[in-house]
Amino acid sequence: MTRTMTGGMAMMALATALTGCNAEGMSSLEALDALGEVNRSSRGEVAVGDVIEVSTDVTIGDRLEAGAQRIADFWESQAPCSTVTVEGAKVTIDYGTLEDDCTFEGATYAGVNTHEVVSLERGSLEVGHDWNGFTNGDVRVDGDARVTWTGDDATRRVETTHTWSDSEGNVVDVTGDHIQGPLDVAEDGPAWAGWIGGITMEGTRDWTHVGDERDGEVWAVDMEGLELRWIDPAPQAGTVTVISPDAKELAITYSRVDDTTIAAVLSGLRGGDKTVHINLLGGVEEVD
């Protein structure tokens, strides 16, 4: 995959120049903090993940309005608690409040999201997504994403700019540019079925803390070969390279231990590599 040097990639190049190939490295405490930052940085993407999957099940060659109606019909049949409106090629879904108990695939949604079908031409599929006060009960997401396919394979490009916030007062601005594929290959059934369990991912993500004790901190990651299940707090495979706000670099390699545990090897520390286990709740235990 070819990527331009923007966002996290550009920051990574700058960090290398400033630190002399990361001669100092992170301490163990800094590395554990960086691991937590990386794992939490995707909370907004996880919140909207299933919504993007089923709202991009469109048909090549359809009229734009027909593609929008296809999305609307799905939500009206699968989440009748929502209010769905269609205007031309744009679909707006209002899930109400969390008290309305509007659920899909085990998650309870609230707020509003909009999908606009931009192109259904072969080799140039594009759907825009917008979130306004959208929540899955864990975090609130405000922002947008542009999802495009070339049609050459099963992957798609997701460019997102959003802010997620939670009940603990965390507010994080995120910019991401990802190439995604289905984690599970769907032999039959609707196109989105292969995506509903999770995704593979490559690309970059930058994020900035807003309004707390870490206000203004800028982090960045470059992701390679990631496999993410929506139910997990961390990838089950792949590697990320993270750049901290003080330009220190850390490599994190993930692997699955069992159904409820993921191992993360932290490389590039001053005291040598460290391995930790991450449970389904996001708890971290050092194992060496």
C-alpha positions in Angstrom: 0.0 0.0 0.0 1.3 3.5 -0.9 0.6 6.3 1.5 1.5 10.0 1.3 3.5 11.5 4.2 0.8 13.3 6.1 -0.4 13.4 9.7 1.3 10.7 11.7 3.8 9.8 9.0 5.1 13.4 8.8 5.3 13.6 12.6 7.2 10.3 12.7 9.8 11.6 10.3 10.2 14.8 12.3 10.5 12.9 15.5 13.3 10.7 14.1 15.2 13.8 13.0 14.9 15.4 16.4 15.8 12.5 18.5 18.6 10.9 16.5 16.7 7.7 15.8 15.2 7.6 19.2 18.4 7.2 21.1 16.8 7.9 24.5 13.7 5.7 24.2 10.8 5.6 26.6 10.8 4.5 30.2 8.5 1.6 31.2 6.0 4.0 32.7 6.0 6.2 29.6 5.5 3.1 27.4 2.5 1.9 29.4 1.0 5.4 29.2 1.6 5.3 25.4 0.0 1.9 25.2 -3.1 3.2 27.0 -3.2 6.3 24.7 -3.1 4.1 21.5 -5.8 1.7 22.7 -8.1 4.6 23.8 -7.5 6.7 20.7 -9.8 4.4 18.6 -12.9 4.8 20.9 -14.7 7.1 18.4 -14.0 4.8 15.5 -15.2 1.8 17.4 -18.4 3.6 18.4 -19.4 4.3 14.8 -17.9 1.1 13.3 -21.0 -1.0 12.9 -23.0 2.0 11.6 -20.5 2.6 8.9 -20.5 -1.1 7.9 -24.2 -1.5 7.3 -24.6 2.0 5.8 -22.1 1.3 3.0 -23.9 -1.7 1.7 -24.7 -0.1 -1.6 -24.9 -1.4 -5.2 -22.6 -0.4 -8.0 -24.4 1.3 -10.8 -27.5 2.3 -8.8 -28.8 5.9 -8.9 -27.5 7.9 -5.9 -31.1 8.2 -4.7 -31.6 4.4 -4.9 -28.4 3.9 -2.9 -29.7 6.3 -0.2 -33.1 4.5 -0.1 -31.3 1.1 0.3 -29.6 2.5 3.4 -32.9 4.0 4.7 -34.7 0.7 4.2 -32.1 -1.2 6.2 -32.3 1.1 9.2 -36.1 1.2 9.1 -36.3 -2.7 9.2 -33.4 -3.3 11.6 -33.8 -0.4 14.0 -37.5 0.6 13.9 -36.9 2.7 17.0 -35.0 5.2 14.9 -36.5 8.0 12.8 -35.3 7.8 9.2 -35.6 10.5 6.6 -34.4 10.6 3.0 -33.7 13.7 0.9 -32.3 12.9 -2.5 -29.1 11.0 -1.9 -28.9 11.9 1.8 -30.2 9.7 4.7 -30.6 11.0 8.2 -31.1 8.6 11.1 -32.2 9.9 14.5 -31.8 7.3 17.2 -33.4 9.5 19.9 -31.9 9.3 23.4 -30.3 6.4 25.2 -33.6 6.1 27.2 -35.3 5.1 24.0 -33.3 1.9 24.0 -32.6 2.0 20.2 -30.3 -1.1 19.7 -28.5 -2.8 16.9 -26.0 -5.7 17.1 -26.0 -5.5 20.9 -25.2 -1.7 21.1 -27.6 1.0 22.2 -27.4 4.2 20.1 -28.6 7.8 20.5 -28.1 11.0 18.6 -28.1 11.6 14.9 -26.0 10.4 12.0 -26.3 11.2 8.3 -25.1 9.3 5.2 -24.8 10.9 1.8 -24.2 8.7 -1.3 -21.8 10.7 -3.4 -20.8 8.2 -6.1 -21.8 4.6 -7.1 -19.8 4.4 -10.3 -17.7 1.3 -10.8 -14.2 2.0 -9.5 -15.3 5.1 -7.7 -17.7 4.4 -4.8 -18.0 7.1 -2.2 -20.3 7.6 0.8 -20.0 10.5 3.3 -20.9 10.1 7.0 -21.6 12.7 9.6 -22.3 12.3 13.3 -24.0 14.9 15.6 -24.2 13.9 19.2 -24.0 10.3 18.2 -23.3 7.8 21.0 -23.1 4.0 21.6 -23.4 4.5 25.3 -19.7 4.6 25.8 -18.5 7.8 24.0 -20.2 10.7 22.1 -18.9 11.3 18.6 -19.2 14.5 16.6 -17.6 14.8 13.2 -17.5 13.1 9.8 -15.9 10.5 7.6 -15.4 10.0 3.8 -15.4 6.3 2.8 -14.2 5.4 -0.7 -13.6 2.2 -2.7 -11.7 1.7 -5.9 -13.4 -1.6 -6.6 -10.0 -3.3 -7.2 -10.4 -5.4 -4.0 -12.5 -5.7 -0.8 -10.7 -2.8 0.9 -11.9 0.8 1.4 -10.3 4.1 2.5 -11.7 5.9 5.5 -10.7 9.5 6.1 -12.2 10.8 9.4 -12.1 13.9 11.4 -14.1 13.7 14.7 -14.1 14.4 18.4 -15.0 11.8 21.0 -15.9 12.6 24.6 -16.9 10.5 27.6 -18.6 10.8 30.9 -15.2 11.2 32.7 -14.6 14.5 30.9 -12.2 13.2 28.3 -12.4 15.2 25.0 -10.1 14.0 22.2 -9.8 15.4 18.6 -8.9 12.7 16.1 -7.8 12.7 12.4 -7.4 9.4 10.7 -6.6 8.0 7.2 -7.0 4.3 7.1 -7.2 1.4 4.6 -9.7 -1.1 5.9 -10.8 -4.6 4.9 -13.2 -7.2 6.4 -11.8 -9.3 9.2 -14.2 -12.1 8.3 -14.7 -13.0 4.6 -18.4 -13.3 3.8 -19.1 -16.2 1.5 -22.8 -15.3 1.2 -25.3 -12.9 2.6 -25.2 -9.1 2.5 -21.9 -7.3 1.7 -21.6 -5.9 5.2 -21.7 -9.3 6.9 -18.0 -9.8 6.5 -17.3 -6.5 8.2 -19.6 -6.8 11.2 -17.2 -8.7 13.4 -14.2 -6.4 12.9 -11.7 -5.0 10.4 -8.2 -5.2 9.2 -6.4 -1.8 9.0 -3.3 0.1 7.8 -2.7 3.8 8.0 -2.3 6.7 10.3 -4.1 8.4 13.2 -3.3 11.7 15.0 -5.1 12.8 18.2 -5.0 15.8 20.5 -6.4 16.1 24.1 -8.7 19.1 24.7 -9.5 20.8 28.0 -8.0 18.5 30.6 -4.6 18.1 32.3 -3.2 16.8 29.0 -4.6 19.7 27.0 -2.8 20.2 23.7 -0.8 16.9 23.8 -0.5 15.6 20.3 0.0 11.9 19.6 0.4 10.0 16.4 0.6 6.4 15.2 1.4 4.5 12.0 -0.5 1.2 11.8 0.5 -2.0 9.9 -1.3 -5.3 9.6 -3.9 -4.6 12.3 -6.8 -6.9 13.0 -9.5 -5.5 15.2 -12.6 -7.1 16.6 -15.2 -4.5 17.7 -15.6 -6.3 21.0 -11.9 -6.0 21.9 -10.2 -3.0 23.5 -7.0 -3.5 21.4 -6.0 -5.2 18.1 -5.5 -9.0 18.1 -2.7 -8.7 15.6 -0.4 -6.2 13.9 2.0 -3.5 14.9 1.7 0.2 15.6 4.5 2.8 15.9 3.5 5.6 18.2 5.1 9.0 18.6 4.5 10.7 22.0 4.1 14.5 22.5 7.8 14.7 23.5 8.8 13.0 20.2 9.7 9.6 21.7 9.0 6.5 19.6 7.6 3.2 20.7 6.6 0.0 18.7 3.7 -2.1 19.9 3.1 -5.6 18.5 -0.2 -7.3 19.3 -1.1 -11.0 19.3 -4.0 -13.0 20.7 -3.4 -15.2 23.7 -7.0 -16.5 24.1 -10.6 -15.4 23.6 -10.4 -12.8 26.4 -6.7 -11.8 26.4 -4.4 -9.9 24.0 -0.6 -9.7 24.3 1.2 -6.5 23.5 5.0 -6.4 23.2 6.4 -2.9 23.8 9.7 -2.4 21.9 12.2 0.4 22.1 12.3 1.0 25.8 15.4 2.1 27.6 15.3 -1.0 29.8 14.5 -3.5 27.1 11.3 -4.9 25.6 8.2 -5.4 27.9 5.2 -7.7 27.4 1.8 -7.0 28.9 -1.6 -8.7 28.6 -4.8 -6.7 27.9 -8.2 -8.2 29.0 -11.7 -7.5 27.5 -12.3 -4.6 29.9 -9.0 -2.9 28.8 -7.2 -3.8 32.0 -3.4 -4.2 31.6 -1.2 -6.7 33.4 2.6 -6.8 33.1 3.9 -10.4 32.4 7.6 -9.7 32.1 
